[in-house]
Amino acid sequence: MSDLAERLERTAALPPRALAIRAGVPDPADVIASYRAVGRDSRATILDLLGASWSFAGKRVLDFGCGSGKVMRHFLPEAQDAELWGCDIDRRSIDWINAELHPPLSAFANGDAPPLDQPPQSFDLVWSVSVFTHLTDHWAGWLAELHRVLKPGGQAIISFLGGAMYEVWNDEPWEPDRIGMTVLNHGQDWELGGPTVFHSPWWLREHWGRAFDIVELREGSAPREHGLVLLRRRSDVAVSAQMLEKIDAAREPREIAALRWQVHMLQREASALRSARDALAVADARRLPRRVAGRLGQMRGREG
């Protein structure tokens, strides 16, 4: 991290703990330090993926799913020469950025589903850290939307969960041929972390590769490490959510195995939830006679 970037980040306002932890931190015991460290590491990775030839000068950049600026705050030097925007579904985080970090950073709120309130082909670069790792029903719509707002030849950097997280999360070996796109905890409240989505590299190439050229794909190696993919916008295709979602089993036979594995994982989740529900029901039934006896005793006491 450059001395200027470190100095500007260190002197910039920090969000309240509730907004920092919402952005996702690995160490809840020291939220702010963890928040800053993840943003610092993300900056280094983004710059490494873009390469030495990339320049922010005159560029328009979007942090899609910026939270309270966990990554953006580390690009304050670049924001002197570029327009740096963030967007997020959490209005509290957006209001905090615009109150505390604007200028030079700017932010706007978006809904759960596309579109973004931005014109077509208006950004040179989009990055999205820990967002598609949670997107389920609207992943294709949002990927198509990023394609829409990127300029021809524009680039996107998106994080995903692969084997490094899967083996820790599920305590079983990572077998990418059967994973595809696998969703766990579908519908879980965002305050509890939301859904968790795993992607195999072959699946990303098959589906995301319909809208973008995959310039580089890095799988995480350390436990819990995210994977990252550098994409370049394709201009030779008409992109829609439907074309991104389409399953072509003849072209990619692993699609069927991936769907079977998703069903298996859903059945496993349902079984665990059913067991927890039944255990609560049994415990409640065992307490019921004692509660009834207690109420009868109270009634007798009043009658006496």
Secondary structure, DSSP 8 states (H G I E B T S, - for coil): --HHHHHHHHHS----HHHHHHT--S-GGGHHHHHHHHHHHHHHHHHHHH-TT---TT-EEEEET-TTTTTGGGGTTGGGTSEEEEEES-HHHHHHHHHHTTTTEEEEE--SSS--SS-TT-EEEEEESSSTTT--TTHHHHHHHHHHHEEEEEEEEEEEB-HHHHHHHHSS---HHHHSEEEESTT--GGGT--EEEE-HHHHHHHGGGTEEEEEEE---STT--EEEEEEE-SSS---HHHHH---TTT-THHHHHHHHHHHHHHHHHHHHHHHHHHHHHHHHHHHHHHHHHHHHHHHHHH-
